[in-house]
């Protein structure tokens, strides 16, 4: 274990050495020096040095489809809105070079202040699943919170003697479950979405991610949904490489939609990535399909990967909501 991140974890733990999973993942992902998203290394891509790839990292096809969809969904002409992309990897903005189509364009990466225009189109790809998360288990007839023990020999998972302050109210809302059932959920993703919704008064919000419904998380993932990603390998060992591997869990789309509604953005729509692009970006899809070239044209291959059900088409979902000027 790298000594610097271990020292940060030790200092954040309580006198018994306990950290909630939210406390652990917050430091492992976002510690200003040693966190995964702040380390100077390549994280996204298909080479051996990266850990995962996203739809946005597949090239310009994703941007073309997204711009077509934004044009169809925006409640007013694009030039009247600022365009903001959140969670941008340095130098990898999906919609870079679109300044002429919008009133203003802005990319906000991890750790940067988030001061959003009141009238904006906000887009994020796999941002919500990258937030710190809690881990709970149904043990002997009640929900308990799991945490991390920062010990002299390393890290280990433990049941916390009492829930963390930020989880206590949430725990009281959970229905009974089967013995040993685990629930991983990011309450911070909901907090982040509420901040975005409160800052932006009108426009369009579009979030690409992977997740489940609330009943799905409570009934279909008995071992939890949290995973670690390192060199394109998924693992359930969340404590193996703090600061050196990605940590993520499924978002809860129902709770996120409720968060938007509670912050004056009602009517959020959830679609598979396939359905979103087929419904809202058909002209861009047709241009790619009918362009001269053979079956192995790179753009056509990327299009298949983005929308085919066996690839990303159904693995990822899109939540979108628009709100015209009051």
C-alpha positions as CSV (number, residue, x, y, z in Angstrom):
1,X,0.0,0.0,0.0
2,X,1.4,3.5,-0.9
3,X,2.4,5.1,2.4
4,X,1.0,8.6,1.6
5,X,-2.6,7.5,1.0
6,X,-2.4,5.1,4.0
7,X,-1.4,8.0,6.2
8,X,-4.3,10.1,4.9
9,X,-6.7,7.3,5.6
10,X,-5.3,6.8,9.1
11,X,-5.7,10.4,9.9
12,X,-9.3,10.4,8.7
13,X,-10.3,7.3,10.7
14,X,-11.8,7.5,14.2
15,X,-9.7,6.5,17.3
16,X,-10.6,2.8,16.7
17,X,-9.3,3.1,13.1
18,X,-12.8,3.0,11.5
19,X,-13.8,4.8,8.3
20,X,-17.2,4.5,6.6
21,X,-16.9,3.3,3.0
22,X,-17.9,6.8,1.9
23,X,-15.0,8.2,3.9
24,X,-12.7,5.6,2.4
25,X,-13.8,6.1,-1.2
26,X,-13.8,9.8,-0.9
27,X,-10.1,9.8,-0.1
28,X,-9.2,6.9,-2.4
29,X,-10.8,8.7,-5.3
30,X,-10.4,12.4,-4.6
31,X,-7.6,13.0,-2.1
32,X,-5.9,16.1,-3.6
33,X,-2.5,14.5,-4.0
34,X,-2.9,10.7,-3.8
35,X,-6.5,10.1,-4.9
36,X,-7.2,8.1,-8.1
37,X,-8.7,11.0,-10.0
38,X,-5.9,13.4,-9.1
39,X,-2.9,11.2,-9.9
40,X,-1.0,12.2,-13.0
41,X,-1.6,9.0,-15.0
42,X,-3.8,7.8,-17.9
43,X,-7.0,6.3,-16.6
44,X,-9.3,6.2,-19.7
45,X,-8.6,4.4,-22.9
46,X,-8.0,1.0,-24.5
47,X,-4.3,0.8,-24.0
48,X,-2.6,-1.4,-21.4
49,X,-1.8,1.5,-19.1
50,X,-5.4,2.7,-18.6
51,X,-8.0,1.1,-16.4
52,X,-11.3,1.4,-18.4
53,X,-12.8,3.1,-21.4
54,X,-16.1,5.0,-21.8
55,X,-18.4,5.9,-24.6
56,X,-16.8,9.4,-24.7
57,X,-13.4,7.9,-25.2
58,X,-14.4,6.1,-28.4
59,X,-13.9,9.2,-30.5
60,X,-16.0,11.7,-32.4
61,X,-19.0,9.5,-33.1
62,X,-20.2,9.8,-29.6
63,X,-19.9,13.6,-29.8
64,X,-21.8,13.7,-33.1
65,X,-24.7,11.7,-31.7
66,X,-24.8,13.7,-28.5
67,X,-24.8,17.0,-30.3
68,X,-27.7,15.8,-32.5
69,X,-29.7,14.7,-29.5
70,X,-29.0,17.9,-27.6
71,X,-30.2,19.9,-30.6
72,X,-33.5,18.0,-30.5
73,X,-34.1,18.1,-26.8
74,X,-33.0,21.6,-25.9
75,X,-36.0,23.9,-25.1
76,X,-34.6,26.8,-27.2
77,X,-31.9,27.4,-29.8
78,X,-28.5,26.2,-28.8
79,X,-26.8,29.6,-29.2
80,X,-28.9,30.9,-26.3
81,X,-27.4,28.4,-23.8
82,X,-24.0,27.8,-22.2
83,X,-22.7,24.3,-22.7
84,X,-21.1,22.7,-19.6
85,X,-19.4,19.3,-19.5
86,X,-18.8,17.9,-16.0
87,X,-16.2,15.4,-14.9
88,X,-13.9,16.0,-17.8
89,X,-10.5,14.2,-18.0
90,X,-7.8,16.7,-18.8
91,X,-7.6,17.2,-22.6
92,X,-10.5,14.8,-23.2
93,X,-13.6,17.0,-23.4
94,X,-16.3,15.3,-25.4
95,X,-17.7,18.5,-26.9
96,X,-14.5,20.5,-27.3
97,X,-14.5,22.8,-30.3
98,X,-18.2,23.6,-30.2
99,X,-17.9,27.2,-29.0
100,X,-19.5,28.6,-32.1
101,X,-22.7,26.7,-31.5
102,X,-23.3,27.8,-28.0
103,X,-23.3,31.1,-26.0
104,X,-20.3,29.8,-24.0
105,X,-18.6,26.4,-23.4
106,X,-17.0,25.3,-20.2
107,X,-15.3,22.0,-19.1
108,X,-15.1,21.2,-15.4
109,X,-12.9,18.4,-14.2
110,X,-12.5,16.6,-10.9
111,X,-11.8,18.8,-8.0
112,X,-12.5,22.0,-9.9
113,X,-15.1,24.5,-8.5
114,X,-18.6,24.0,-10.0
115,X,-20.1,27.4,-10.7
116,X,-22.7,26.8,-13.3
117,X,-24.6,29.3,-15.5
118,X,-28.3,29.7,-14.7
119,X,-29.2,29.0,-18.4
120,X,-27.2,26.0,-19.5
121,X,-27.0,22.6,-21.2
122,X,-25.2,20.3,-18.8
123,X,-23.7,17.0,-19.9
124,X,-21.8,14.4,-17.9
125,X,-20.6,10.9,-18.9
126,X,-20.1,8.4,-16.0
127,X,-19.8,11.2,-13.4
128,X,-22.5,10.1,-10.9
129,X,-21.1,6.6,-10.6
130,X,-17.7,8.0,-9.7
131,X,-18.8,9.6,-6.5
132,X,-18.0,8.2,-3.0
133,X,-20.5,5.6,-1.8
134,X,-21.7,3.8,1.3
135,X,-22.0,0.1,1.8
136,X,-24.7,-1.5,3.9
137,X,-25.6,-5.1,4.9
138,X,-28.8,-6.7,6.3
139,X,-27.4,-8.6,9.3
140,X,-29.4,-10.5,11.9
141,X,-32.7,-8.7,11.1
142,X,-31.4,-5.2,10.7
143,X,-29.4,-3.0,8.3
144,X,-25.9,-2.3,9.4
145,X,-23.2,-0.1,7.8
146,X,-19.9,-1.6,6.6
147,X,-16.7,0.4,6.9
148,X,-13.0,0.1,6.6
149,X,-10.6,-0.7,9.4
150,X,-7.3,1.1,9.0
151,X,-5.0,-1.2,10.9
152,X,-1.2,-1.5,11.3
153,X,-1.1,-4.3,8.7
154,X,-3.3,-2.6,6.2
155,X,-7.0,-2.3,5.4
156,X,-9.9,-4.7,6.1
157,X,-13.7,-4.5,5.9
158,X,-15.6,-4.3,9.2
159,X,-19.1,-3.7,10.4
160,X,-19.2,-0.3,12.0
161,X,-20.4,-0.3,15.7
162,X,-22.8,2.6,14.7
163,X,-23.8,4.1,11.4
164,X,-22.0,7.2,10.2
165,X,-23.9,10.5,10.7
166,X,-24.7,11.0,7.0
167,X,-26.1,7.4,6.7
168,X,-28.2,7.3,9.8
169,X,-31.3,8.9,8.3
170,X,-31.0,6.8,5.1
171,X,-30.8,3.6,7.1
172,X,-34.1,4.3,8.8
173,X,-35.9,4.3,5.3
174,X,-34.7,0.8,4.2
175,X,-37.2,-2.1,4.1
176,X,-36.2,-5.5,5.5
177,X,-34.1,-7.8,3.3
178,X,-32.6,-11.2,3.1
179,X,-29.8,-12.1,5.5
180,X,-26.5,-11.0,4.2
181,X,-27.9,-8.8,1.4
182,X,-25.6,-5.9,0.6
183,X,-26.5,-2.5,-0.7
184,X,-23.9,-0.1,-2.2
185,X,-25.3,3.4,-2.9
186,X,-23.9,6.9,-3.4
187,X,-25.7,9.4,-1.4
188,X,-23.1,11.9,-2.6
189,X,-24.2,11.5,-6.2
190,X,-27.7,12.7,-5.1
191,X,-26.1,15.7,-3.3
192,X,-24.0,16.5,-6.4
193,X,-27.1,16.3,-8.7
194,X,-29.1,18.6,-6.3
195,X,-26.3,21.2,-6.5
196,X,-26.4,21.1,-10.3
197,X,-30.2,21.4,-10.3
198,X,-30.2,24.3,-7.9
199,X,-27.6,26.3,-9.9
200,X,-29.1,25.8,-13.4
201,X,-32.6,27.4,-13.7
202,X,-33.4,26.4,-17.3
203,X,-32.0,24.4,-20.1
204,X,-31.2,20.7,-20.4
205,X,-29.5,18.2,-18.2
206,X,-28.1,14.9,-19.7
207,X,-26.4,12.2,-17.7
208,X,-25.0,9.0,-19.1
209,X,-24.2,6.3,-16.6
210,X,-25.0,2.7,-15.5
211,X,-27.4,2.0,-12.8
212,X,-30.6,0.3,-11.6
213,X,-34.0,1.1,-10.2
214,X,-34.5,1.3,-6.5
215,X,-36.3,-2.1,-6.4
216,X,-33.5,-3.5,-8.5
217,X,-30.8,-2.4,-6.1
218,X,-32.8,-3.9,-3.2
219,X,-33.6,-7.2,-4.9
220,X,-31.2,-8.0,-7.7
221,X,-27.7,-7.3,-6.4
222,X,-27.3,-9.5,-3.3
223,X,-23.6,-9.0,-3.2
224,X,-23.8,-5.3,-3.8
225,X,-22.8,-3.5,-7.1
226,X,-19.5,-1.9,-6.1
227,X,-16.5,-2.8,-8.2
228,X,-12.8,-1.8,-8.6
229,X,-11.3,-1.4,-12.0
230,X,-7.5,-1.7,-12.7
231,X,-5.9,-2.3,-16.1
232,X,-9.4,-3.2,-17.6
233,X,-10.0,-5.9,-15.0
234,X,-13.0,-5.7,-12.7
235,X,-12.7,-6.8,-9.1
236,X,-14.7,-6.9,-5.9
237,X,-11.5,-6.2,-3.8
238,X,-12.2,-2.6,-3.1
239,X,-9.4,-2.2,-0.7
240,X,-6.5,-3.7,-2.8
241,X,-5.0,-0.5,-4.3
242,X,-6.3,2.7,-2.6
243,X,-5.6,5.6,-4.9
244,X,-4.5,3.4,-7.8
245,X,-7.7,1.8,-8.9
246,X,-11.1,3.1,-9.9
247,X,-14.0,2.5,-7.4
248,X,-17.6,2.7,-8.5
249,X,-21.1,1.4,-7.9
250,X,-24.4,1.5,-9.8
251,X,-26.4,4.7,-9.5
252,X,-30.0,4.6,-8.3
253,X,-32.0,6.2,-11.1
254,X,-35.2,6.5,-9.1
255,X,-33.6,8.4,-6.3
256,X,-31.8,10.6,-8.7
257,X,-35.0,11.4,-10.5
258,X,-36.6,12.2,-7.2
259,X,-33.7,14.5,-6.4
260,X,-34.3,16.4,-9.6
261,X,-38.0,16.7,-8.9
262,X,-37.3,18.0,-5.4
263,X,-35.1,20.7,-6.9
264,X,-37.5,22.0,-9.5
265,X,-36.5,19.7,-12.4
266,X,-39.5,17.4,-12.7
267,X,-40.2,14.9,-15.6
268,X,-36.8,13.3,-16.0
269,X,-36.7,10.6,-18.6
270,X,-34.6,7.4,-18.4
271,X,-33.7,5.5,-21.6
272,X,-31.1,3.0,-22.5
273,X,-28.2,4.5,-24.4
274,X,-29.5,2.6,-27.5
275,X,-33.0,4.1,-27.2
276,X,-31.7,7.6,-26.4
277,X,-29.6,7.8,-29.6
278,X,-32.1,6.1,-31.9
279,X,-34.9,8.4,-30.8
280,X,-33.0,11.6,-30.5
281,X,-30.0,11.3,-32.9
282,X,-31.5,9.5,-35.9
283,X,-30.1,12.0,-38.5
284,X,-26.6,11.6,-37.2
285,X,-26.9,7.8,-37.2
286,X,-28.2,7.9,-40.8
287,X,-25.3,10.0,-41.9
288,X,-22.8,7.5,-40.5
289,X,-24.6,4.5,-41.9
290,X,-25.0,5.9,-45.4
291,X,-21.5,7.5,-45.7
292,X,-19.3,5.9,-48.4
293,X,-17.1,3.2,-47.1
294,X,-17.1,-0.5,-46.4
295,X,-18.5,-2.5,-43.4
296,X,-15.2,-2.0,-41.5
297,X,-15.4,1.8,-41.6
298,X,-14.2,3.0,-38.1
299,X,-17.2,5.3,-37.5
300,X,-19.6,2.5,-38.3
301,X,-17.8,0.1,-36.0
302,X,-17.9,2.7,-33.2
303,X,-21.6,3.3,-33.8
304,X,-22.3,-0.4,-33.4
305,X,-20.4,-0.4,-30.1
306,X,-22.4,2.7,-28.8
307,X,-25.9,1.5,-29.7
308,X,-26.0,-2.3,-30.1
309,X,-27.6,-4.0,-27.1
310,X,-24.8,-6.5,-26.8
311,X,-22.2,-3.7,-26.4
312,X,-23.0,-0.4,-24.7
313,X,-26.5,0.1,-26.0
314,X,-28.2,-1.4,-23.0
315,X,-25.4,-1.6,-20.4
316,X,-25.6,2.2,-20.1
317,X,-28.6,4.4,-19.6
318,X,-29.3,8.1,-20.1
319,X,-31.3,10.4,-17.8
320,X,-32.4,13.6,-19.4
321,X,-34.6,16.5,-18.4
322,X,-35.3,19.9,-19.9
323,X,-36.9,23.0,-18.4
324,X,-37.8,26.1,-20.5
325,X,-37.5,29.6,-19.1
326,X,-40.1,30.4,-16.5
